[in-house]
Structures are given as C-alpha cells and as structure tokens.
Amino acid sequence: MSNTPEARGGQALDVNLMTGENTRLDPVVAAFIADSDTVFTPAYDALPIVERRAIYDAYWQRYHAARPDGVTVETIHIPADGGTRRALLYRPPHSGMAGVALPIVVYFHGGGWMLGSPESHDLPAARLCAEAEVAVLSLDYRLSPESVFPDALMDCLAAVNWVAGEGGRAAGLDPSRLAVAGDSAGANLAAGLCLWIRDHGGPNIRFQALIYPALTAQVDPGNSVGVSPQAVSQYLGAYFGGQELARNAYAMPLSAKSVAGLPPAFIATAELDPILPHGLAYADRLRHAGIPCSYSCGLGLPHTYLRIVHVAEAASRELSECCAAIRNALAVQQSRAA
C-alpha cells in the first residue's frame, strides 16, 4: 500500500487543509464537520474541564449507534497504581467455545488525554471486536489535567500486564495474540506503550494499530473537528503538566531516536486532519527500520471519523481495513509460527 495521502480512492478530493474549503465532500461527512465545528470552538476550550466533558459526552452520544449483533460486554477492574482502573471487555459473537482462548486487543480511546471514556468509543470498539473476531479491552485510563504524564501510560501498561497475567487467562484471553490499538491521543498511548515495553520489558505486543495518531507536539495549520494548533497546545499542556516532554519518546513517540524492535503496525490517517503528517512520518520511520507497516489515508475524512463509521461509507471502509489488519496479525497460524 502506498504511503501517500492519495493512495486510496483514486484522485484526492479538491480540499484545502488550510481553510477547510472543499467542492466534493460527502454530505454526511460535511454535516458531521459542521456540527462538530459548532461544538469545538475557542469558547469551548476556555470552559472548565467539568463543563467540557459534559458537552463532549452529549456530543458523542448524538453519533452513538447499536453494537453489532452478538457482541457481549462486561466490566473489568484492573489493578493499577493507586487502586484499580475500569475497563470494558468485549467478546465477539460465537466466542463461547470451551477451551478456546481469544486473541485480544487492548484499546485506548481518544479525547486529547482530557476527554472520553470506553463508553464514548463503544461503537468502534464493538465493531473492531466483531469484524476482527477478537476480544477488545477498552480502558478507562486516568485523564488530565487531574493526572499528568506518565499516569495514563502506566494505566495502559497495567492493562496489558493484566491481559498477560492470571486475570487475562481467567477471562479466556490468549496473551500470545495480544495487540494494542487506539485513536488520536489513544493511539499516542498505544505507540508510547510499545516503546516503553521495548525499553523496559513487558508483555509481547504482537501488533499495534494507530488511528489518526497524535505523535508530536507539532500541528499543521488548520482545524479538523476540534484539532487545531491552539486546541492541541492546550491538550498537551494539560497532559504534560509543566514537564518538558516534547522530546520524550514515551510521551511523543515521533521523537524516538530509534523505532527498531517495535511491533508491526497499521497506521491510519485522515486527509482533512492537521495531524495527518504524524502518522505518515511514523509509518515512514517504521518501514525504514524494517518493521512491517501498512498505511492508509482516509480520503475526504476528518479527525475523529470513527464517530461516523455507521453512516459514512469512507469511514466504515477505513475501520474495516484496520480490523482486517488486526485479524490477520493475530490469526492462529501467526501465533503458532511465533
């Protein structure tokens, strides 16, 4: 697959990332962008965090939809620093075969490290579970500004440690077929976690799937569903908590001096997203280091397109490609060959 934004769907849309002007945008996507732009404004960014979260929760609920048939969900409590962290464990349809452990994806939701929850990303997690035929553990990690780096990252580490330990085995999960995935800030956590485990040890991560990942403090001019240089600066300020982390690879993975030894990857970006260069640059670095990495750029799609996978064909297609990559990476034959 090509690593250029024009790789899929023929000619790129007539879109100006600097101004948001377009002439051939899918009406469903255009309506989503317009609605989002009425929510994520400078006035929104100035609100207290409690009010911002309440507005965000009302926003994502407008785009929520039913899970695929047959997907079951239970609440899990995972030992972590200072107590436990809640997570939702999704199981695919027809997963009750006795003695058959499920491949598992630990998923980290987006939201600028400040917003979101497993519930806000229920639909993509459930669809990933059904399409990739894997269990999905969606983690409620600690948010900023109440918690700062590396708290969320350590919660993510606790989640994969739980999967690889007695908790995961008792839940019928196969730690030899373990992947991590996330979107936006959650993709940042997934990538940072892979670097952390490479350097400090931990469970074997077979695959990483990064959906429109935020991997550096640099953001191109423009706006895409709440992603602008101003908003990202605020998100990073809260997540960093006054620490100088722009060159810390676990906080900003694109700053890693080396990406050697990382798991194979699938990276997805969105054409109308100011942080598109993050994912594209990371895919290039992984490939140059000899790490298998598939890359896809969703033409005509903005940041956070996972919100509309049930109504926008292009968004649905991008998620399906991610699901296929995960399903193939965690297939039984791959596990036996390891």
BELJO-V748520 format. One record per pair of residues at least 24 apart in sequence whose C-alpha atoms are under 8 Angstrom apart, sorted by the first residue. I is the first residue (numbers start at 1). J is the second residue. If there is no record, write none. Layout:
[[I/J] [I/J]]
This chain:
[[1/294] [1/295] [1/296] [2/295] [2/296] [3/280] [3/283] [3/284] [3/295] [3/296] [4/280] [4/297] [5/271] [5/296] [5/297] [5/298] [5/299] [6/297] [6/299] [7/296] [7/297] [8/296] [8/297] [8/298] [8/299] [9/299] [12/299] [12/300] [13/299] [13/300] [15/272] [15/300] [17/221] [17/222] [17/223] [17/272] [17/273] [17/274] [18/221] [18/222] [18/223] [19/222] [20/222] [20/223] [20/272] [25/300] [26/300] [28/311] [28/312] [29/300] [29/301] [29/308] [29/312] [32/308] [33/224] [33/225] [33/302] [36/225] [36/226] [37/225] [37/226] [40/225] [40/226] [41/226] [42/231] [45/231] [53/115] [53/116] [56/115] [56/116] [57/116] [57/120] [60/120] [60/307] [61/120] [63/307] [63/308] [64/123] [64/307] [65/123] [65/310] [66/123] [67/122] [67/123] [67/126] [67/127] [68/126] [68/127] [68/130] [69/93] [70/94] [71/126] [71/129] [71/130] [78/158] [78/159] [78/162] [79/158] [79/162] [80/154] [80/155] [80/158] [81/154] [81/155] [85/139] [85/140] [85/141] [85/155] [86/139] [86/140] [86/141] [87/118] [87/137] [87/138] [87/139] [87/140] [88/118] [88/136] [88/137] [88/138] [88/139] [89/135] [89/136] [89/137] [89/138] [90/125] [90/126] [90/129] [90/135] [90/136] [90/137] [91/129] [91/130] [91/134] [91/135] [91/136] [92/129] [92/130] [92/133] [92/134] [92/135] [93/130] [93/133] [99/172] [100/172] [101/169] [101/172] [101/173] [101/174] [102/134] [102/135] [102/172] [102/173] [102/174] [103/134] [103/135] [103/173] [103/174] [103/175] [103/176] [103/177] [103/178] [103/330] [103/331] [104/134] [104/135] [104/136] [104/137] [104/173] [104/174] [104/175] [104/177] [104/178] [104/179] [105/134] [105/135] [105/136] [105/137] [105/178] [105/179] [105/180] [105/181] [106/136] [106/137] [106/138] [106/139] [106/159] [106/160] [106/178] [106/179] [106/180] [106/181] [107/136] [107/137] [107/138] [107/139] [107/180] [107/181] [107/182] [107/186] [108/138] [108/139] [108/140] [108/141] [108/156] [108/180] [108/181] [108/182] [108/183] [108/186] [108/187] [108/189] [108/190] [109/138] [109/139] [109/182] [109/183] [109/184] [109/185] [109/186] [109/187] [110/182] [110/183] [110/184] [110/185] [110/186] [110/187] [111/184] [111/185] [111/186] [112/184] [112/185] [112/232] [112/235] [112/236] [113/143] [113/144] [113/185] [113/186] [113/235] [113/239] [114/143] [114/144] [114/145] [114/235] [114/238] [114/239] [115/143] [117/141] [124/306] [124/307] [124/309] [124/319] [128/319] [128/323] [131/320] [131/323] [131/324] [132/323] [132/324] [132/326] [132/327] [133/327] [134/327] [135/173] [144/238] [144/239] [145/238] [145/239] [145/241] [147/239] [148/238] [148/239] [148/240] [148/241] [149/239] [149/240] [149/241] [149/251] [150/251] [152/189] [153/189] [153/192] [153/193] [156/189] [156/190] [156/193] [157/193] [160/203] [161/202] [161/203] [164/203] [175/203] [175/204] [176/204] [176/206] [176/335] [177/205] [177/206] [177/330] [177/331] [177/335] [178/204] [178/205] [178/206] [178/207] [178/330] [179/205] [179/206] [179/207] [179/208] [179/209] [179/326] [179/330] [180/205] [180/207] [180/208] [180/209] [181/208] [181/209] [181/210] [181/211] [182/209] [182/210] [182/211] [182/213] [183/210] [183/211] [183/212] [183/213] [183/304] [184/210] [184/211] [184/212] [184/213] [184/214] [184/304] [185/213] [185/214] [186/213] [187/211] [187/212] [187/213] [187/214] [188/213] [188/214] [188/215] [188/251] [188/252] [188/253] [189/251] [191/250] [191/253] [192/249] [192/250] [192/251] [192/252] [192/253] [193/250] [194/262] [194/263] [195/249] [195/250] [195/253] [195/259] [195/262] [196/250] [198/261] [198/262] [205/263] [206/263] [206/264] [206/329] [206/330] [207/263] [207/264] [207/265] [207/326] [207/329] [207/330] [208/263] [208/264] [208/265] [208/266] [209/265] [209/266] [209/267] [209/322] [209/326] [210/265] [210/266] [210/267] [210/268] [210/279] [211/267] [211/268] [211/269] [212/267] [212/268] [212/269] [212/270] [212/275] [212/276] [212/279] [212/303] [212/304] [213/267] [213/268] [213/269] [213/275] [213/278] [213/279] [214/252] [214/275] [214/278] [214/279] [215/252] [215/253] [215/254] [215/278] [215/279] [216/246] [216/252] [216/253] [216/254] [216/255] [216/278] [217/246] [217/252] [219/274] [219/275] [220/274] [220/275] [221/274] [222/273] [222/274] [223/273] [223/274] [224/272] [224/273] [224/274] [224/302] [224/303] [225/302] [225/303] [225/304] [227/273] [227/274] [227/275] [227/303] [228/274] [254/278] [254/281] [254/282] [259/285] [259/286] [259/289] [260/286] [260/289] [260/290] [260/291] [261/291] [262/291] [263/291] [264/291] [264/292] [264/293] [265/291] [265/292] [265/293] [265/294] [266/293] [266/294] [266/295] [266/322] [266/325] [267/293] [267/294] [267/295] [267/296] [268/295] [268/296] [268/297] [268/298] [268/318] [268/322] [269/295] [269/296] [269/297] [269/298] [270/297] [270/298] [270/299] [270/300] [270/301] [270/302] [270/303] [270/305] [271/297] [271/298] [271/299] [271/300] [271/301] [271/302] [272/299] [272/300] [272/301] [272/302] [272/303] [273/301] [273/302] [273/303]]
